[in-house]
């Protein structure tokens, strides 16, 4: 009866879990680093899109790195 409360964990990743992880990392990286790029651009006086674009690229690159590291690809 106690075994029913704690489902067995498998070593394989479910496709829904992997898709959620990938989507979450990508969106969070792009949004957070895009905002930080916008903020840095405002503080340093860059044209409007330069900071945002740079931050979004760094965010996407960082997210891809974390996805590869976490999923072992």
N, CA, C and O atoms as a printed pandas DataFrame, in Angstrom:
     atom_number atom_name residue_name chain_id  residue_number  x_coord  y_coord  z_coord
0              1         N          UNK        A               1    0.814   -1.179    0.000
1              2        CA          UNK        A               1    0.000    0.000    0.000
2              3         C          UNK        A               1    0.869    1.259    0.000
3              4         O          UNK        A               1    0.543    2.230   -0.683
4              5         N          UNK        A               2    1.950    1.255    0.742
5              6        CA          UNK        A               2    2.836    2.416    0.775
6              7         C          UNK        A               2    3.534    2.605   -0.571
7              8         O          UNK        A               2    3.902    3.723   -0.931
8              9         N          UNK        A               3    3.714    1.509   -1.313
9             10        CA          UNK        A               3    4.353    1.608   -2.620
10            11         C          UNK        A               3    3.495    2.373   -3.621
11            12         O          UNK        A               3    4.025    2.971   -4.557
12            13         N          UNK        A               4    2.184    2.359   -3.435
13            14        CA          UNK        A               4    1.293    3.078   -4.338
14            15         C          UNK        A               4    1.442    4.590   -4.212
15            16         O          UNK        A               4    1.149    5.313   -5.164
16            17         N          UNK        A               5    1.886    5.080   -3.073
17            18        CA          UNK        A               5    2.018    6.514   -2.847
18            19         C          UNK        A               5    3.275    7.090   -3.491
19            20         O          UNK        A               5    3.329    8.280   -3.798
20            21         N          UNK        A               6    4.267    6.262   -3.690
21            22        CA          UNK        A               6    5.532    6.718   -4.250
22            23         C          UNK        A               6    5.809    5.977   -5.561
23            24         O          UNK        A               6    6.333    4.864   -5.547
24            25         N          UNK        A               7    5.456    6.595   -6.690
25            26        CA          UNK        A               7    5.689    5.909   -7.962
26            27         C          UNK        A               7    7.182    5.726   -8.219
27            28         O          UNK        A               7    8.013    6.518   -7.776
28            29         N          UNK        A               8    7.488    4.672   -8.938
29            30        CA          UNK        A               8    8.886    4.386   -9.263
30            31         C          UNK        A               8    9.415    5.423  -10.245
31            32         O          UNK        A               8    8.725    5.838  -11.176
32            33         N          UNK        A               9   10.651    5.827  -10.012
33            34        CA          UNK        A               9   11.301    6.775  -10.917
34            35         C          UNK        A               9   12.138    5.980  -11.905
35            36         O          UNK        A               9   12.842    5.045  -11.524
36            37         N          UNK        A              10   12.059    6.352  -13.163
37            38        CA          UNK        A              10   12.868    5.673  -14.161
38            39         C          UNK        A              10   14.035    6.572  -14.539
39            40         O          UNK        A              10   13.977    7.788  -14.362
40            41         N          UNK        A              11   15.081    5.972  -15.053
41            42        CA          UNK        A              11   16.258    6.732  -15.460
42            43         C          UNK        A              11   16.030    7.462  -16.780
43            44         O          UNK        A              11   16.724    8.432  -17.085
44            45         N          UNK        A              12   15.069    7.001  -17.552
45            46        CA          UNK        A              12   14.792    7.636  -18.832
46            47         C          UNK        A              12   13.918    8.865  -18.627
47            48         O          UNK        A              12   13.036    8.881  -17.768
48            49         N          UNK        A              13   14.176    9.900  -19.435
49            50        CA          UNK        A              13   13.394   11.128  -19.370
50            51         C          UNK        A              13   12.123   10.949  -20.191
51            52         O          UNK        A              13   12.162   10.394  -21.289
52            53         N          UNK        A              14   11.003   11.417  -19.663
53            54        CA          UNK        A              14    9.776   11.375  -20.445
54            55         C          UNK        A              14    9.818   12.489  -21.478
55            56         O          UNK        A              14   10.464   13.514  -21.260
56            57         N          UNK        A              15    9.145   12.299  -22.585
57            58        CA          UNK        A              15    9.182   13.308  -23.643
58            59         C          UNK        A              15    8.523   14.606  -23.202
59            60         O          UNK        A              15    8.945   15.686  -23.615
60            61         N          UNK        A              16    7.486   14.513  -22.362
61            62        CA          UNK        A              16    6.838   15.728  -21.871
62            63         C          UNK        A              16    7.763   16.499  -20.940
63            64         O          UNK        A              16    7.820   17.728  -20.993
64            65         N          UNK        A              17    8.478   15.788  -20.098
65            66        CA          UNK        A              17    9.407   16.434  -19.178
66            67         C          UNK        A              17   10.559   17.103  -19.900
67            68         O          UNK        A              17   10.973   18.204  -19.536
68            69         N          UNK        A              18   11.075   16.442  -20.919
69            70        CA          UNK        A              18   12.175   17.003  -21.693
70            71         C          UNK        A              18   11.705   18.232  -22.461
71            72         O          UNK        A              18   12.399   19.248  -22.497
72            73         N          UNK        A              19   10.538   18.141  -23.071
73            74        CA          UNK        A              19   10.012   19.275  -23.829
74            75         C          UNK        A              19    9.757   20.474  -22.918
75            76         O          UNK        A              19   10.056   21.608  -23.291
76            77         N          UNK        A              20    9.216   20.237  -21.743
77            78        CA          UNK        A              20    8.981   21.323  -20.793
78            79         C          UNK        A              20   10.271   21.952  -20.314
79            80         O          UNK        A              20   10.360   23.171  -20.168
80            81         N          UNK        A              21   11.273   21.120  -20.070
81            82        CA          UNK        A              21   12.571   21.629  -19.636
82            83         C          UNK        A              21   13.208   22.487  -20.711
83            84         O          UNK        A              21   13.691   23.584  -20.431
84            85         N          UNK        A              22   13.212   21.997  -21.930
85            86        CA          UNK        A              22   13.817   22.736  -23.044
86            87         C          UNK        A              22   13.089   24.060  -23.257
87            88         O          UNK        A              22   13.725   25.108  -23.368
88            89         N          UNK        A              23   11.783   24.019  -23.314
89            90        CA          UNK        A              23   11.005   25.235  -23.528
90            91         C          UNK        A              23   11.187   26.229  -22.386
91            92         O          UNK        A              23   11.342   27.428  -22.619
92            93         N          UNK        A              24   11.168   25.738  -21.171
93            94        CA          UNK        A              24   11.343   26.604  -20.015
94            95         C          UNK        A              24   12.699   27.272  -19.986
95            96         O          UNK        A              24   12.792   28.476  -19.747
96            97         N          UNK        A              25   13.756   26.506  -20.227
97            98        CA          UNK        A              25   15.100   27.086  -20.243
98            99         C          UNK        A              25   15.247   28.119  -21.353
99           100         O          UNK        A              25   15.806   29.193  -21.133
100          101         N          UNK        A              26   14.750   27.799  -22.541
101          102        CA          UNK        A              26   14.891   28.739  -23.651
102          103         C          UNK        A              26   14.120   30.032  -23.401
103          104         O          UNK        A              26   14.655   31.125  -23.586
104          105         N          UNK        A              27   12.867   29.904  -22.981
105          106        CA          UNK        A              27   12.076   31.109  -22.735
106          107         C          UNK        A              27   12.653   31.946  -21.595
107          108         O          UNK        A              27   12.765   33.167  -21.706
108          109         N          UNK        A              28   13.017   31.280  -20.502
109          110        CA          UNK        A              28   13.562   32.015  -19.361
110          111         C          UNK        A              28   14.871   32.695  -19.716
111          112         O          UNK        A              28   15.094   33.848  -19.346
112          113         N          UNK        A              29   15.739   31.991  -20.430
113          114        CA          UNK        A              29   17.020   32.585  -20.810
114          115         C          UNK        A              29   16.844   33.789  -21.707
115          116         O          UNK        A              29   17.474   34.825  -21.493
116          117         N          UNK        A              30   15.995   33.664  -22.705
117          118        CA          UNK        A              30   15.795   34.759  -23.648
118          119         C          UNK        A              30   15.122   35.950  -22.973
119          120         O          UNK        A              30   15.533   37.092  -23.181
120          121         N          UNK        A              31   14.100   35.697  -22.171
121          122        CA          UNK        A              31   13.368   36.797  -21.531
122          123         C          UNK        A              31   14.226   37.496  -20.476
123          124         O          UNK        A              31   14.322   38.724  -20.470
124          125         N          UNK        A              32   14.847   36.725  -19.590
125          126        CA          UNK        A              32   15.628   37.325  -18.507
126          127         C          UNK        A              32   16.830   38.069  -19.053
127          128         O          UNK        A              32   17.069   39.218  -18.680
128          129         N          UNK        A              33   17.594   37.428  -19.936
129          130        CA          UNK        A              33   18.785   38.093  -20.458
130          131         C          UNK        A              33   18.431   39.210  -21.434
131          132         O          UNK        A              33   19.187   40.172  -21.566
132          133         N          UNK        A              34   17.300   39.100  -22.115
133          134        CA          UNK        A              34   16.833   40.209  -22.944
134          135         C          UNK        A              34   16.513   41.428  -22.100
135          136         O          UNK        A              34   16.837   42.555  -22.474
136          137         N          UNK        A              35   15.868   41.196  -20.948
137          138        CA          UNK        A              35   15.574   42.303  -20.036
138          139         C          UNK        A              35   16.862   42.911  -19.488
139          140         O          UNK        A              35   16.992   44.133  -19.419
140          141         N          UNK        A              36   17.817   42.062  -19.096
141          142        CA          UNK        A              36   19.085   42.581  -18.585
142          143         C          UNK        A              36   19.839   43.355  -19.664
143          144         O          UNK        A              36   20.490   44.357  -19.367
144          145         N          UNK        A              37   19.756   42.900  -20.913
145          146        CA          UNK        A              37   20.367   43.630  -22.018
146          147         C          UNK        A              37   19.701   44.972  -22.247
147          148         O          UNK        A              37   20.369   45.972  -22.511
148          149         N          UNK        A              38   18.376   44.989  -22.144
149          150        CA          UNK        A              38   17.652   46.258  -22.265
150          151         C          UNK        A              38   18.051   47.219  -21.154
151          152         O          UNK        A              38   18.270   48.406  -21.393
152          153         N          UNK        A              39   18.142   46.693  -19.941
153          154        CA          UNK        A              39   18.521   47.516  -18.802
154          155         C          UNK        A              39   19.939   48.053  -18.956
155          156         O          UNK        A              39   20.185   49.231  -18.701
156          157         N          UNK        A              40   20.860   47.213  -19.365
157          158        CA          UNK        A              40   22.240   47.657  -19.578
158          159         C          UNK        A              40   22.312   48.684  -20.703
159          160         O          UNK        A              40   23.060   49.657  -20.610
160          161         N          UNK        A              41   21.546   48.473  -21.753
161          162        CA          UNK        A              41   21.519   49.435  -22.849
162          163         C          UNK        A              41   21.004   50.792  -22.416
163          164         O          UNK        A              41   21.525   51.825  -22.835
164          165         N          UNK        A              42   19.981   50.788  -21.577
165          166        CA          UNK        A              42   19.435   52.057  -21.063
166          167         C          UNK        A              42   20.455   52.777  -20.178
167          168         O          UNK        A              42   20.617   53.994  -20.267
168          169         N          UNK        A              43   21.140   52.009  -19.324
169          170        CA          UNK        A              43   22.101   52.619  -18.413
170          171         C          UNK        A              43   23.354   53.107  -19.134
171          172         O          UNK        A              43   23.947   54.109  -18.737
172          173         N          UNK        A              44   23.757   52.409  -20.184
173          174        CA          UNK        A              44   24.979   52.770  -20.899
174          175         C          UNK        A              44   24.722   53.648  -22.116
175          176         O          UNK        A              44   25.670   54.114  -22.748
176          177         N          UNK        A              45   23.468   53.880  -22.452
177          178        CA          UNK        A              45   23.120   54.774  -23.545
178          179         C          UNK        A              45   23.228   54.170  -24.941
179          180         O          UNK        A              45   23.417   54.904  -25.912
180          181         N          UNK        A              46   23.111   52.853  -25.061
181          182        CA          UNK        A              46   23.134   52.209  -26.370
182          183         C          UNK        A              46   21.825   52.484  -27.100
183          184         O          UNK        A              46   20.818   52.814  -26.474
184          185         N          UNK        A              47   21.839   52.347  -28.430
185          186        CA          UNK        A              47   20.556   52.396  -29.152
186          187         C          UNK        A              47   19.624   51.293  -28.640
187          188         O          UNK        A              47   20.085   50.291  -28.092
188          189         N          UNK        A              48   18.339   51.477  -28.816
189          190        CA          UNK        A              48   17.326   50.639  -28.177
190          191         C          UNK        A              48   17.506   49.140  -28.410
191          192         O          UNK        A              48   17.478   48.376  -27.445
192          193         N          UNK        A              49   17.687   48.700  -29.633
193          194        CA          UNK        A              49   17.679   47.274  -29.921
194          195         C          UNK        A              49   18.987   46.552  -29.665
195          196         O          UNK        A              49   18.993   45.324  -29.590
196          197         N          UNK        A              50   20.088   47.262  -29.528
197          198        CA          UNK        A              50   21.395   46.614  -29.394
198          199         C          UNK        A              50   21.478   45.803  -28.099
199          200         O          UNK        A              50   21.870   44.637  -28.127
200          201         N          UNK        A              51   21.119   46.403  -26.978
201          202        CA          UNK        A              51   21.186   45.699  -25.695
202          203         C          UNK        A              51   20.234   44.521  -25.632
203          204         O          UNK        A              51   20.580   43.457  -25.121
204          205         N          UNK        A              52   19.034   44.716  -26.154
205          206        CA          UNK        A              52   18.039   43.642  -26.128
206          207         C          UNK        A              52   18.506   42.464  -26.986
207          208         O          UNK        A              52   18.449   41.315  -26.548
208          209         N          UNK        A              53   18.963   42.744  -28.192
209          210        CA          UNK        A              53   19.402   41.675  -29.100
210          211         C          UNK        A              53   20.596   40.920  -28.526
211          212         O          UNK        A              53   20.649   39.692  -28.589
212          213         N          UNK        A              54   21.550   41.655  -27.967
213          214        CA          UNK        A              54   22.723   41.014  -27.377
214          215         C          UNK        A              54   22.323   40.152  -26.184
215          216         O          UNK        A              54   22.779   39.016  -26.057
216          217         N          UNK        A              55   21.479   40.683  -25.320
217          218        CA          UNK        A              55   21.025   39.912  -24.168
218          219         C          UNK        A              55   20.268   38.664  -24.566
219          220         O          UNK        A              55   20.447   37.607  -23.961
220          221         N          UNK        A              56   19.424   38.776  -25.579
221          222        CA          UNK        A              56   18.656   37.611  -26.029
222          223         C          UNK        A              56   19.570   36.541  -26.616
223          224         O          UNK        A              56   19.341   35.350  -26.407
224          225         N          UNK        A              57   20.602   36.954  -27.346
225          226        CA          UNK        A              57   21.538   35.970  -27.903
226          227         C          UNK        A              57   22.319   35.264  -26.795
227          228         O          UNK        A              57   22.502   34.048  -26.839
228          229         N          UNK        A              58   22.778   36.028  -25.804
229          230        CA          UNK        A              58   23.470   35.414  -24.676
230          231         C          UNK        A              58   22.527   34.487  -23.900
231          232         O          UNK        A              58   22.937   33.413  -23.462
232          233         N          UNK        A              59   21.289   34.894  -23.735
233          234        CA          UNK        A              59   20.318   34.061  -23.037
234          235         C          UNK        A              59   20.041   32.755  -23.759
235          236         O          UNK        A              59   19.967   31.698  -23.132
236          237         N          UNK        A              60   19.887   32.823  -25.076
237          238        CA          UNK        A              60   19.644   31.607  -25.855
238          239         C          UNK        A              60   20.856   30.686  -25.818
239          240         O          UNK        A              60   20.715   29.471  -25.681
240          241         N          UNK        A              61   22.049   31.266  -25.942
241          242        CA          UNK        A              61   23.271   30.452  -25.898
242          243         C          UNK        A              61   23.439   29.795  -24.532
243          244         O          UNK        A              61   23.791   28.619  -24.447
244          245         N          UNK        A              62   23.189   30.545  -23.469
245          246        CA          UNK        A              62   23.288   29.978  -22.126
246          247         C          UNK        A              62   22.256   28.896  -21.890
247          248         O          UNK        A              62   22.549   27.883  -21.255
248          249         N          UNK        A              63   21.049   29.103  -22.395
249          250        CA          UNK        A              63   19.999   28.093  -22.242
250          251         C          UNK        A              63   20.356   26.814  -22.984
251          252         O          UNK        A              63   20.148   25.719  -22.460
252          253         N          UNK        A              64   20.884   26.931  -24.178
253          254        CA          UNK        A              64   21.291   25.743  -24.941
254          255         C          UNK        A              64   22.396   25.000  -24.215
255          256         O          UNK        A              64   22.390   23.770  -24.164
256          257         N          UNK        A              65   23.346   25.740  -23.649
257          258        CA          UNK        A              65   24.415   25.107  -22.878
258          259         C          UNK        A              65   23.843   24.333  -21.684
259          260         O          UNK        A              65   24.221   23.186  -21.443
260          261         N          UNK        A              66   22.931   24.969  -20.938
261          262        CA          UNK        A              66   22.345   24.300  -19.779
262          263         C          UNK        A              66   21.515   23.084  -20.175
263          264         O          UNK        A              66   21.523   22.070  -19.477
264          265         N          UNK        A              67   20.803   23.182  -21.290
265          266        CA          UNK        A              67   20.009   22.045  -21.763
266          267         C          UNK        A              67   20.919   20.877  -22.102
267          268         O          UNK        A              67   20.645   19.739  -21.721
268          269         N          UNK        A              68   21.993   21.154  -22.812
269          270        CA          UNK        A              68   22.919   20.077  -23.181
270          271         C          UNK        A              68   23.588   19.479  -21.956
271          272         O          UNK        A              68   23.782   18.265  -21.882
272          273         N          UNK        A              69   23.940   20.315  -21.005
273          274        CA          UNK        A              69   24.588   19.822  -19.785
274          275         C          UNK        A              69   23.625   18.982  -18.936
275          276         O          UNK        A              69   23.997   17.927  -18.422
276          277         N          UNK        A              70   22.402   19.457  -18.797
277          278        CA          UNK        A              70   21.435   18.748  -17.954
278          279         C          UNK        A              70   20.965   17.442  -18.581
279          280         O          UNK        A              70   20.823   16.436  -17.886
280          281         N          UNK        A              71   20.725   17.450  -19.877
281          282        CA          UNK        A              71   20.189   16.254  -20.524
282          283         C          UNK        A              71   21.274   15.312  -21.024
283          284         O          UNK        A              71   20.975   14.226  -21.520
284          285         N          UNK        A              72   22.510   15.715  -20.900
285          286        CA          UNK        A              72   23.615   14.833  -21.259
286          287         C          UNK        A              72   23.770   14.601  -22.743
287          288         O          UNK        A              72   24.263   13.555  -23.165
288          289         N          UNK        A              73   23.348   15.580  -23.549
289          290        CA          UNK        A              73   23.468   15.430  -25.002
290          291         C          UNK        A              73   24.799   15.913  -25.496
291          292         O          UNK        A              73   25.068   15.859  -26.696
